Amino acid sequence: MTPFISYLNDLVSLLYPNLCMACSDHAPAHGEIICLRCQHKLPKTNFHLEKENPFTERFWGRISIENGAALYHFIKGGRVQELIHRLKYLGKREIGIRLGQWYGAQLKQSEQFKAIDLLVPVPLHPRKERLRGYNQSALFAMGMAEAMGKPWMKNALIRKAFTETQTHKSRTERLENVLEVFAVNDSKALQDKHILLVDDVMTTGATLEACGMRILEIPGTKLSMATIAIADF
């Protein structure tokens, strides 16, 4: 890099500082998106260290999953919510990929997730994905797959229709709203595999449950789940 280019880069950084995506207060280390303070203070769950945990408990009596975990606790108005808002609505794709790389590195060291064969993201409806430009869950899955050294398949599942907003619905209402929305796009690609189903935020788990039910209809499949965050409900 020439001295002039280096000077320009320093000037741009001064005028438009690369601030932390979570707090917008501190500058992260070079090449990172979250400052060191937030990396330590964001509410990690460590669920991946436990076979049974608050994530897997939400599916008891509903659907059979091998393992389940979330990277962070989702707190309303908190920094994790800010990260996910920027990822979903402000075009900050790098958040999904980087968080996926961090969590994938952790899952790779966990005995609970070593048997994964393939990562599959929860799909968006094609029209919504065109409007947004990407599927945030696919970005998270891509980062995780890279760190875990596992393959991932973006379009293993498809979303056949738009659904109404889930925000104010109960678990039963959410499940009824999405149960017939999802379909498997390539059964042979999933057959006899241990699938890690990936999404951004888990609240009631209705969307994950609906997708998981479709996966488990395929002979020989096993199902685990991972999300960026888990919210109380």
Backbone hydrogen bonds in HBPLUS format (Angstrom, degrees):
<---DONOR---> <-ACCEPTOR-->    atom                        ^
c    i                          cat <-CA-CA->   ^        H-A-AA   ^      H-
h    n   atom  resd res      DA  || num        DHA   H-A  angle D-A-AA Bond
n    s   type  num  typ     dist DA aas  dist angle  dist       angle   num
A0006-SER N   A0002-THR O   2.95 MM   4  6.20 163.3  1.98 157.4 162.6     1
A0007-TYR N   A0003-PRO O   2.86 MM   4  6.04 150.0  1.95 141.9 150.3     2
A0008-LEU N   A0004-PHE O   2.93 MM   4  6.26 157.0  1.98 148.9 154.8     3
A0009-ASN N   A0005-ILE O   2.91 MM   4  6.19 159.3  1.96 151.5 156.8     4
A0010-ASP N   A0006-SER O   2.97 MM   4  6.24 154.1  2.04 145.9 152.9     5
A0011-LEU N   A0007-TYR O   2.90 MM   4  6.16 151.6  1.98 148.4 156.8     6
A0012-VAL N   A0008-LEU O   2.88 MM   4  6.13 163.0  1.90 155.2 159.0     7
A0013-SER N   A0009-ASN O   2.98 MM   4  6.14 157.5  2.03 143.9 150.3     8
A0014-LEU N   A0010-ASP O   2.99 MM   4  6.19 140.7  2.15 138.1 148.5     9
A0014-LEU N   A0011-LEU O   3.13 MM   3  5.04 122.0  2.48  91.9 106.6    10
A0015-LEU N   A0011-LEU O   2.95 MM   4  6.25 161.0  1.99 154.1 158.4    11
A0016-TYR N   A0012-VAL O   2.68 MM   4  5.65 160.1  1.72 152.9 159.5    12
A0019-LEU N   A0017-PRO O   3.08 MM   2  5.70 116.5  2.50 109.4  92.9    13
A0020-CYS N   A0026-HIS O   2.72 MM   6  5.61 148.5  1.82 159.6 165.7    14
A0024-SER N   A0020-CYS O   2.91 MM   4  4.81 140.0  2.07 125.6 137.3    15
A0021-MET N   A0033-ILE O   2.89 MM  12  5.87 170.9  1.90 167.9 170.4    16
A0032-GLU N   A0029-ALA O   2.94 MM   3  5.46 160.8  1.98 142.2 142.7    17
A0039-GLN N   A0035-CYS O   2.94 MM   4  6.22 156.4  1.99 152.3 160.1    18
A0040-HIS N   A0036-LEU O   3.13 MM   4  6.37 143.2  2.27 143.1 150.9    19
A0040-HIS N   A0037-ARG O   3.21 MM   3  5.36 129.0  2.49  96.7 109.0    20
A0041-LYS N   A0037-ARG O   2.92 MM   4  6.11 144.3  2.05 142.7 154.0    21
A0042-LEU N   A0038-CYS O   2.77 MM   4  5.44 153.2  1.84 152.8 151.6    22
A0044-LYS N   A0042-LEU O   2.85 MM   2  5.99 117.4  2.24 119.9 104.1    23
A0073-HIS N   A0043-PRO O   2.80 MM  30  5.53 149.2  1.89 157.4 167.8    24
A0045-THR N   A0071-LEU O   3.12 MM  26  5.90 152.8  2.20 133.7 135.7    25
A0049-LEU N   A0046-ASN O   3.20 MM   3  5.84 167.0  2.22 116.2 120.0    26
A0050-GLU N   A0047-PHE O   2.96 MM   3  5.48 168.0  1.97 120.3 124.3    27
A0057-GLU N   A0053-ASN O   2.97 MM   4  6.12 154.9  2.04 160.0 168.1    28
A0058-ARG N   A0055-PHE O   3.20 MM   3  5.74 145.2  2.33 109.9 118.3    29
A0059-PHE N   A0056-THR O   3.05 MM   3  5.61 159.1  2.09 115.1 121.7    30
A0060-TRP N   A0057-GLU O   3.22 MM   3  5.27 166.1  2.24 105.6 109.8    31
A0062-ARG N   A0059-PHE O   2.94 MM   3  5.11 158.8  1.99 132.5 130.8    32
A0063-ILE N   A0059-PHE O   3.25 MM   4  5.76 163.3  2.28 151.3 152.0    33
A0066-GLU N   A0223-LEU O   2.65 MM 157  5.83 165.6  1.67 162.9 167.4    34
A0225-MET N   A0067-ASN O   2.98 MM 158  6.41 147.8  2.09 137.3 147.2    35
A0069-ALA N   A0225-MET O   3.15 MM 156  6.52 141.8  2.31 133.1 143.8    36
A0227-THR N   A0069-ALA O   3.11 MM 158  6.68 144.8  2.23 142.2 152.7    37
A0071-LEU N   A0227-THR O   3.08 MM 156  6.58 152.8  2.16 149.7 155.4    38
A0072-TYR N   A0228-ILE O   2.87 MM 156  6.18 153.6  1.94 143.0 151.8    39
A0230-ILE N   A0072-TYR O   2.98 MM 158  6.52 137.8  2.16 148.2 160.3    40
A0074-PHE N   A0230-ILE O   2.80 MM 156  5.41 167.4  1.82 139.8 136.7    41
A0078-GLY N   A0075-ILE O   2.84 MM   3  5.19 155.4  1.90 140.8 139.5    42
A0082-GLU N   A0078-GLY O   3.21 MM   4  6.56 149.5  2.31 139.5 148.1    43
A0083-LEU N   A0079-ARG O   2.96 MM   4  6.25 155.4  2.02 145.4 151.1    44
A0084-ILE N   A0080-VAL O   3.01 MM   4  6.28 165.1  2.03 153.6 156.7    45
A0085-HIS N   A0081-GLN O   2.86 MM   4  6.01 153.8  1.93 148.0 155.8    46
A0086-ARG N   A0082-GLU O   3.00 MM   4  6.20 162.2  2.04 150.4 154.4    47
A0087-LEU N   A0083-LEU O   2.94 MM   4  6.17 151.6  2.02 145.3 154.1    48
A0088-LYS N   A0084-ILE O   2.91 MM   4  6.03 164.4  1.93 150.7 154.0    49
A0089-TYR N   A0085-HIS O   2.88 MM   4  5.70 164.2  1.91 150.6 155.7    50
A0090-LEU N   A0086-ARG O   3.19 MM   4  4.66 144.1  2.32 112.4 120.2    51
A0092-LYS N   A0086-ARG O   3.20 MM   6  5.66 163.0  2.24 148.5 143.3    52
A0093-ARG N   A0091-GLY O   2.96 MM   2  5.64 132.2  2.20 105.9  91.9    53
A0095-ILE N   A0092-LYS O   3.13 MM   3  5.91 156.5  2.19 118.6 124.4    54
A0096-GLY N   A0093-ARG O   3.08 MM   3  5.64 120.0  2.46 112.5 124.4    55
A0097-ILE N   A0093-ARG O   3.37 MM   4  6.77 164.5  2.40 154.8 158.4    56
A0098-ARG N   A0094-GLU O   2.91 MM   4  5.93 167.2  1.92 148.0 152.2    57
A0099-LEU N   A0095-ILE O   2.95 MM   4  5.98 169.1  1.96 153.5 157.1    58
A0100-GLY N   A0096-GLY O   3.00 MM   4  6.02 149.9  2.09 139.1 148.1    59
A0101-GLN N   A0097-ILE O   2.92 MM   4  6.23 148.9  2.01 145.7 154.3    60
A0102-TRP N   A0098-ARG O   2.96 MM   4  6.29 159.2  2.01 152.4 157.6    61
A0103-TYR N   A0099-LEU O   2.91 MM   4  6.13 169.2  1.92 152.5 155.4    62
A0104-GLY N   A0100-GLY O   2.75 MM   4  5.73 156.8  1.80 146.3 154.1    63
A0105-ALA N   A0101-GLN O   3.09 MM   4  6.16 152.8  2.16 141.1 147.0    64
A0106-GLN N   A0102-TRP O   3.28 MM   4  6.62 145.7  2.41 139.4 148.2    65
A0106-GLN N   A0103-TYR O   3.07 MM   3  5.05 119.8  2.45  94.0 109.1    66
A0107-LEU N   A0103-TYR O   2.84 MM   4  6.13 163.8  1.86 157.9 162.2    67
A0108-LYS N   A0104-GLY O   2.92 MM   4  6.00 147.0  2.03 144.5 153.1    68
A0109-GLN N   A0106-GLN O   3.10 MM   3  5.44 139.8  2.27 104.2 114.7    69
A0110-SER N   A0107-LEU O   3.02 MM   3  4.95 153.0  2.10 100.7 109.3    70
A0113-PHE N   A0110-SER O   3.23 MM   3  5.70 150.2  2.33 110.5 117.3    71
A0117-ASP N   A0194-HIS O   2.87 MM  77  5.17 171.4  1.88 146.3 148.4    72
A0118-LEU N   A0194-HIS O   3.39 MM  76  6.61 155.1  2.45 151.2 150.3    73
A0196-LEU N   A0118-LEU O   2.87 MM  78  6.20 163.2  1.90 157.4 161.7    74
A0119-LEU N   A0151-PRO O   3.03 MM  32  6.41 158.7  2.07 142.2 148.9    75
A0153-MET N   A0119-LEU O   2.96 MM  34  6.39 153.4  2.03 169.0 175.9    76
A0120-VAL N   A0196-LEU O   2.90 MM  76  6.08 164.5  1.93 149.7 151.1    77
A0198-VAL N   A0120-VAL O   2.89 MM  78  6.02 156.1  1.94 145.2 148.8    78
A0122-VAL N   A0198-VAL O   2.82 MM  76  6.01 151.7  1.90 174.0 166.3    79
A0128-LYS N   A0125-HIS O   2.96 MM   3  5.32 114.9  2.39 108.7 124.4    80
A0129-GLU N   A0125-HIS O   2.91 MM   4  6.19 159.4  1.95 160.0 166.9    81
A0130-ARG N   A0126-PRO O   2.92 MM   4  6.10 151.4  2.01 143.7 151.0    82
A0131-LEU N   A0127-ARG O   3.07 MM   4  6.32 155.7  2.13 144.9 151.2    83
A0132-ARG N   A0128-LYS O   2.92 MM   4  6.14 160.5  1.96 151.3 156.4    84
A0133-GLY N   A0129-GLU O   2.63 MM   4  5.48 148.3  1.72 141.9 152.3    85
A0138-ALA N   A0135-ASN O   3.02 MM   3  5.27 125.5  2.32 103.4 117.5    86
A0139-LEU N   A0135-ASN O   3.17 MM   4  6.59 149.1  2.27 151.1 160.0    87
A0140-PHE N   A0136-GLN O   3.17 MM   4  6.44 157.1  2.23 143.6 149.1    88
A0141-ALA N   A0137-SER O   2.91 MM   4  6.14 157.8  1.96 144.2 150.7    89
A0142-MET N   A0138-ALA O   2.84 MM   4  5.99 154.4  1.90 145.8 152.8    90
A0143-GLY N   A0139-LEU O   3.07 MM   4  6.34 161.9  2.11 149.5 152.9    91
A0144-MET N   A0140-PHE O   3.00 MM   4  6.22 159.7  2.04 149.3 155.3    92
A0145-ALA N   A0141-ALA O   2.84 MM   4  5.98 166.5  1.86 154.2 157.9    93
A0146-GLU N   A0142-MET O   3.08 MM   4  6.26 157.5  2.13 146.4 152.1    94
A0147-ALA N   A0143-GLY O   3.19 MM   4  6.42 163.1  2.22 147.7 151.3    95
A0148-MET N   A0144-MET O   2.84 MM   4  6.01 152.9  1.91 155.1 163.7    96
A0149-GLY N   A0145-ALA O   2.90 MM   4  5.76 125.3  2.20 140.0 151.7    97
A0150-LYS N   A0145-ALA O   3.06 MM   5  4.91 153.8  2.13 138.3 143.5    98
A0185-ASN N   A0156-ALA O   2.78 MM  29  5.19 172.0  1.78 144.0 145.2    99
A0158-ILE N   A0183-ALA O   2.88 MM  25  5.44 160.5  1.92 159.1 163.8   100
A0183-ALA N   A0158-ILE O   3.03 MM  25  5.44 149.0  2.13 151.3 157.1   101
A0160-LYS N   A0181-VAL O   2.74 MM  21  5.32 171.5  1.74 167.1 165.0   102
A0169-LYS N   A0166-GLN O   3.15 MM   3  5.42 171.0  2.15 119.8 121.5   103
A0174-ARG N   A0170-SER O   2.82 MM   4  6.02 155.5  1.87 152.7 159.9   104
A0175-LEU N   A0171-ARG O   2.96 MM   4  6.19 160.1  2.00 150.3 155.2   105
A0176-GLU N   A0172-THR O   3.01 MM   4  6.23 163.8  2.04 150.4 154.7   106
A0177-ASN N   A0173-GLU O   2.98 MM   4  6.07 142.8  2.13 138.9 149.3   107
A0178-VAL N   A0174-ARG O   3.16 MM   4  6.42 134.3  2.37 144.3 154.8   108
A0178-VAL N   A0175-LEU O   3.22 MM   3  5.38 136.1  2.42  99.7 110.6   109
A0179-LEU N   A0175-LEU O   2.88 MM   4  5.59 135.6  2.08 155.5 164.2   110
A0181-VAL N   A0178-VAL O   2.99 MM   3  5.03 160.7  2.03 111.1 116.8   111
A0190-LEU N   A0187-SER O   3.04 MM   3  5.37 142.2  2.19 106.4 117.1   112
A0191-GLN N   A0187-SER O   3.00 MM   4  6.09 133.6  2.22 150.2 164.1   113
A0193-LYS N   A0190-LEU O   3.17 MM   3  5.62 137.1  2.36 146.7 139.8   114
A0192-ASP N   A0219-PRO O   3.07 MM  27  6.29 153.4  2.15 143.1 147.8   115
A0222-LYS N   A0193-LYS O   3.05 MM  29  6.38 152.8  2.12 138.9 141.0   116
A0195-ILE N   A0222-LYS O   2.84 MM  27  6.04 160.1  1.88 154.3 147.8   117
A0224-SER N   A0195-ILE O   2.83 MM  29  6.11 154.6  1.89 168.4 171.0   118
A0197-LEU N   A0224-SER O   2.81 MM  27  6.14 166.5  1.83 150.8 146.3   119
A0226-ALA N   A0197-LEU O   2.93 MM  29  6.35 148.9  2.03 160.9 163.4   120
A0199-ASP N   A0226-ALA O   3.15 MM  27  6.67 150.7  2.24 147.5 155.8   121
A0228-ILE N   A0200-ASP O   2.87 MM  28  4.93 125.8  2.17 118.3 134.3   122
A0229-ALA N   A0200-ASP O   3.02 MM  29  6.47 150.2  2.11 157.0 165.1   123
A0202-MET N   A0229-ALA O   2.96 MM  27  6.37 155.8  2.02 144.0 150.8   124
A0231-ALA N   A0202-MET O   2.84 MM  29  6.12 166.6  1.86 158.2 161.2   125
A0209-GLU N   A0205-GLY O   2.80 MM   4  5.91 156.2  1.86 152.7 160.5   126
A0210-ALA N   A0206-ALA O   2.91 MM   4  6.10 160.6  1.95 148.6 153.1   127
A0211-CYS N   A0207-THR O   3.02 MM   4  6.26 165.2  2.04 153.0 156.6   128
A0212-GLY N   A0208-LEU O   2.78 MM   4  5.84 158.5  1.82 147.8 155.0   129
A0213-MET N   A0209-GLU O   2.88 MM   4  6.05 150.7  1.97 149.3 156.0   130
A0214-ARG N   A0210-ALA O   3.41 MM   4  6.68 151.0  2.50 139.1 145.3   131
A0215-ILE N   A0211-CYS O   3.08 MM   4  6.45 154.8  2.15 149.0 156.3   132
A0216-LEU N   A0212-GLY O   2.92 MM   4  6.14 162.1  1.96 154.2 158.3   133
A0217-GLU N   A0214-ARG O   3.30 MM   3  5.32 151.2  2.39  97.6 106.0   134
A0218-ILE N   A0215-ILE O   3.07 MM   3  5.75 163.2  2.10 117.7 123.0   135
A0221-THR N   A0218-ILE O   3.39 MM   3  6.04 158.1  2.44 142.5 140.0   136
